[in-house]
Amino acid sequence: MAAPAMVLIGLFLIAPFLLGLGFSFTNQRLTSPNPTEFVGVENYTRLLGIGVLTLEPEKEADGSVSYPRIRNFTRNNPDYPHLEGMREYKSFTWGDDQVVILARDVVFLTALVNTLSFVAVVAPVQAALALFLALLVNQKIPGVTVFRAIYFMPVVLSVVVVALLWRFIYAADNGLLNSLLGYMSFGLFQPVDWLGRTDTALWAILVMSVWQGVGFHMVIWLSGLQTISPDLYEAADIEGASRWQRFHMITWPLLRNTAVLIVIVITMQAFALFAQIDVMTKGGPRDSTQSIVYQAVERGYRQQDIAAGSAISVVLFLLVLCISLTQRYLTREKQ
């Protein structure tokens, strides 16, 4: 009985991964007339190459203070061969010195940081909001089925449709959100280009993603809540337990396995961030909404750089695997 399943797993999971892993060690490009060559870990060193440069201030003749140009260290400098070809990613002042973070692939590093930030915010927020909604609809009140359907409705919509809807909501000119905020502030609120600013674009996509997926996780929480015996709550009421004590001592401990499942599922879904970006921002403005999956598709499919796209996919796989195992370890049941 297990043989067909193993064949399917091998064909659709193991074989593509091994093929991508092999391509990641080459310079394979679909449109290149040159033969494919083995390049070792060059694709990975290009993606993950990071350097830190500390620049000391220099005093000019007129008394002003300046810092050396970064290109003096990253272009044909025999004293800094490890910084060759790198570009500035971020810089900040530390005391009198200027610390510059360099990267060989600034766009990928931006995508990596954006994805990790997205996961770090979406996972707890979406899980907590879904649990709150599940607690609300797990009560015997009139019309509770209607509320369950309303909360779950965004899940059945295509993510592309939802992204188009929210792009209209976030529109800078006459968008629903700007119009609503302007109306509530009696015209004092100035319209914001939510998807056109580097400091708001990723947050706008994050809010949309939480709204679209919270209903699915609410159902999972709800299924866990309904496995808890009502007798436990009745006994707690007899003992005079408060709502918080009931949740802390009964509900949450019995939802441990459900919580582990939900956090892992949300994490994997958050790492797969692509469609929202492709529809709403195309990775902009100024690469502020780039994600790992978007970069993998952009390079592997649109730029037809199979080697780079495969390397990004392998990095994503290892990253998700490590985080999932870490989450599983931290949330394990202690004997």
C-alpha positions in Angstrom: 0.0 0.0 0.0 2.9 2.3 0.7 4.6 1.7 -2.6 2.4 4.0 -4.8 2.8 6.8 -2.2 6.6 6.5 -2.1 6.7 6.6 -5.9 4.7 9.8 -6.0 6.8 11.3 -3.2 9.9 10.4 -5.2 8.6 11.8 -8.5 7.2 15.1 -7.2 9.3 15.8 -4.1 12.6 14.0 -4.0 13.5 14.0 -7.7 12.8 17.8 -8.3 14.8 18.7 -5.1 17.8 16.6 -6.2 17.6 18.0 -9.7 17.5 21.6 -8.3 20.3 20.8 -6.0 22.4 19.6 -8.9 21.6 22.7 -11.0 22.7 24.9 -8.0 26.3 23.7 -8.5 26.4 24.7 -12.1 26.1 27.8 -14.3 23.0 26.5 -16.1 21.1 29.2 -18.1 18.3 28.3 -20.5 19.2 31.0 -23.1 23.0 30.7 -22.8 24.8 29.3 -25.9 27.7 28.2 -23.6 27.8 24.6 -22.3 26.8 24.0 -18.7 29.8 23.9 -16.3 30.3 22.8 -12.7 31.0 25.9 -10.6 30.9 24.3 -7.1 29.5 26.6 -4.4 29.9 29.8 -6.4 26.2 30.4 -6.6 25.9 30.1 -2.8 28.8 32.3 -2.0 27.3 34.9 -4.3 24.0 34.7 -2.6 25.2 34.6 1.0 28.4 36.6 0.7 28.3 39.3 3.4 31.0 41.6 4.7 31.4 44.3 7.4 33.5 47.4 6.9 34.3 49.9 9.6 35.3 53.3 8.2 37.2 55.8 10.4 36.4 59.5 9.9 38.9 61.7 8.0 39.3 65.4 8.6 39.4 67.5 5.5 41.5 70.7 5.1 38.5 72.9 5.7 37.8 71.1 9.0 34.9 69.0 7.8 34.7 65.3 8.5 34.2 62.7 5.8 34.5 59.0 5.3 36.4 57.0 2.7 34.5 55.9 -0.3 33.3 52.3 -0.1 34.4 51.5 -3.7 38.0 52.1 -2.6 37.7 48.8 -0.6 35.5 46.8 -2.9 37.2 47.4 -6.3 40.7 46.1 -7.0 42.0 46.5 -3.5 44.6 43.8 -2.7 44.3 44.5 1.1 40.6 43.5 1.0 40.2 40.7 -1.5 37.2 39.2 0.4 35.2 42.4 -0.3 35.8 42.4 -4.1 32.5 43.0 -6.0 30.4 43.7 -2.9 27.9 46.5 -2.6 26.5 48.5 0.3 23.5 47.0 2.0 23.1 49.1 5.1 25.2 51.6 7.0 25.0 53.1 10.5 27.2 55.2 12.8 28.9 53.6 15.8 30.6 56.3 17.8 32.7 58.3 15.4 33.0 55.4 13.0 30.7 54.4 10.2 29.9 50.7 10.0 28.9 49.4 6.5 27.3 46.1 5.9 28.2 44.8 2.4 26.7 42.0 0.3 27.5 40.3 -3.0 23.8 40.1 -3.8 22.1 43.0 -2.2 18.7 42.1 -3.6 18.7 38.5 -2.3 19.9 39.7 1.2 17.0 42.2 1.1 14.6 39.4 0.2 16.0 37.2 3.0 15.6 39.9 5.6 12.1 40.8 4.4 11.0 37.1 4.4 12.4 36.5 7.9 10.7 39.7 9.2 7.4 38.7 7.5 7.5 35.3 9.1 8.5 36.7 12.6 5.4 39.0 12.6 2.8 36.9 10.7 3.3 33.7 12.6 2.4 35.0 16.2 -0.1 37.6 15.0 -2.1 35.3 12.8 -2.0 32.4 15.3 -3.1 34.7 18.2 -5.9 36.4 16.1 -7.1 33.0 14.8 -7.3 31.7 18.4 -9.2 34.8 19.5 -11.8 34.3 16.8 -12.0 30.6 17.5 -12.8 31.3 21.2 -15.5 33.8 20.1 -17.2 31.3 17.7 -16.9 28.4 20.1 -19.9 29.6 22.1 -23.5 28.5 22.0 -25.0 31.8 20.8 -27.5 32.6 18.1 -26.1 33.0 14.6 -22.6 31.6 15.5 -22.6 29.6 12.3 -23.0 32.8 10.3 -20.0 34.3 12.0 -17.9 31.2 11.4 -18.8 31.5 7.7 -17.9 35.2 7.5 -14.5 34.7 9.2 -13.7 31.8 6.9 -14.9 33.5 3.7 -11.6 35.1 2.7 -9.9 31.7 2.7 -12.0 30.4 -0.2 -11.1 33.4 -2.4 -8.1 33.1 -4.6 -5.1 34.9 -3.2 -4.8 36.8 -6.6 -8.4 38.1 -6.2 -7.7 39.1 -2.6 -4.5 40.9 -3.7 -6.4 42.8 -6.4 -9.1 43.8 -3.9 -6.5 45.1 -1.4 -4.6 46.9 -4.1 -7.8 48.9 -4.7 -8.1 49.4 -0.9 -4.5 50.7 -0.7 -4.7 52.9 -3.8 -3.1 56.3 -3.3 -5.9 58.2 -5.2 -9.4 57.5 -3.9 -8.4 54.2 -2.3 -10.9 52.9 0.2 -8.5 53.1 3.2 -7.4 56.7 2.4 -11.0 57.8 1.9 -12.1 56.2 5.1 -9.2 57.7 7.2 -9.8 61.1 5.5 -13.5 60.9 6.4 -12.9 59.9 10.0 -10.4 62.7 10.4 -12.7 65.3 8.8 -10.2 65.8 5.9 -7.1 66.3 8.1 -5.5 62.9 7.0 -3.3 63.2 4.0 -3.5 60.3 1.6 -0.7 57.8 1.8 0.6 55.7 -1.1 0.7 52.5 1.0 2.2 50.3 -1.7 4.4 53.0 -3.2 6.5 53.8 -0.1 9.4 51.7 1.2 8.3 52.0 4.8 4.7 50.9 4.4 4.6 48.5 1.4 5.7 45.3 3.2 3.4 46.1 6.2 0.5 46.6 3.8 1.1 43.2 2.3 1.5 41.7 5.8 -1.9 43.0 6.9 -3.6 41.6 3.8 -2.0 38.2 4.3 -3.1 38.0 7.9 -6.7 38.9 6.9 -6.7 36.4 4.1 -5.4 33.4 6.1 -6.7 33.9 9.6 -10.0 32.1 8.9 -8.3 28.8 8.0 -6.3 28.7 11.2 -9.4 29.7 13.2 -11.0 26.4 12.0 -8.0 24.4 13.1 -8.1 26.1 16.6 -11.9 25.5 16.7 -11.4 21.8 16.0 -9.0 21.6 18.9 -11.3 23.5 21.2 -14.1 21.1 20.5 -12.1 18.2 21.6 -11.9 19.6 25.2 -14.4 18.0 27.5 -17.0 20.5 28.9 -16.8 18.7 32.2 -13.4 20.3 32.8 -14.9 23.8 32.5 -17.8 22.8 34.7 -15.4 21.6 37.4 -13.4 24.8 37.1 -16.6 26.9 37.5 -17.4 25.0 40.7 -13.9 25.8 42.0 -14.5 29.5 41.2 -11.9 29.8 38.5 -11.9 33.0 36.4 -11.9 33.1 32.6 -8.2 33.6 32.5 -7.6 30.7 34.9 -9.8 28.5 32.8 -7.9 29.4 29.6 -4.4 29.2 31.3 -5.0 25.9 33.2 -7.3 24.0 30.9 -7.6 25.4 27.4 -4.1 26.3 26.5 -2.4 23.1 27.8 -4.8 20.9 25.9 -4.2 22.9 22.7 -0.5 22.3 22.7 -0.5 19.9 19.8 -2.9 22.2 17.8 -0.6 25.2 18.5 2.4 23.4 17.2 0.6 22.4 14.0 -0.7 25.9 13.4 2.6 27.7 14.0 4.4 25.3 11.6 1.7 25.7 8.9 1.7 29.5 9.2 5.5 29.6 9.1 5.6 27.5 5.9 2.9 29.6 4.3 4.7 32.8 5.2 7.9 31.6 3.7 6.0 30.9 0.5 5.2 34.6 0.1 4.9 35.3 -3.7 1.5 35.9 -5.2 0.7 39.0 -3.1 4.0 40.6 -4.1 3.6 39.7 -7.7 0.2 41.2 -8.0 0.6 44.2 -5.7 4.2 45.5 -5.9 6.3 43.4 -8.2 9.0 43.5 -5.5 9.1 47.3 -5.3 9.3 50.0 -4.4 13.2 49.8 -4.5 13.1 46.1 -3.6 11.4 46.8 -0.3 9.0 43.9 -0.8 11.2 41.3 -2.3 10.9 37.8 -0.9 12.9 34.6 -1.3 10.3 32.8 -3.4 9.8 35.9 -5.5 13.5 36.0 -6.2 13.6 32.3 -7.0 10.8 32.7 -9.6 12.3 36.0 -10.9 15.7 34.5 -11.6 14.9 30.9 -12.4 11.9 31.6 -14.6 11.8 35.2 -15.8 15.6 35.7 -16.1 16.0 32.0 -17.0 19.0 31.7 -14.7 18.3 28.1 -13.6 21.4 27.8 -11.4 20.6 30.9 -9.3 17.0 30.0 -9.0 17.9 26.5 -7.9 20.4 27.8 -5.3 17.8 30.2 -3.8 15.3 27.3 -3.6 17.8 25.1 -1.8 18.5 27.9 0.7 14.8 28.3 1.3 14.3 24.6 1.8 17.1 24.4 4.4 15.9 27.5 6.1 12.3 26.2 6.4 13.6 22.8 7.6 15.8 24.3 10.3 13.1 26.6 11.6 10.4 23.9 11.6 12.7 21.5 13.5 13.5 24.3 16.0 9.9 25.1 16.5 9.1 21.4 17.0 11.9 21.1 19.5 10.9 24.2 21.5 7.2 23.2 21.6 7.8 19.5 22.4 5.9 18.0 25.3 8.1 17.5 28.4 7.7 14.1 30.0 
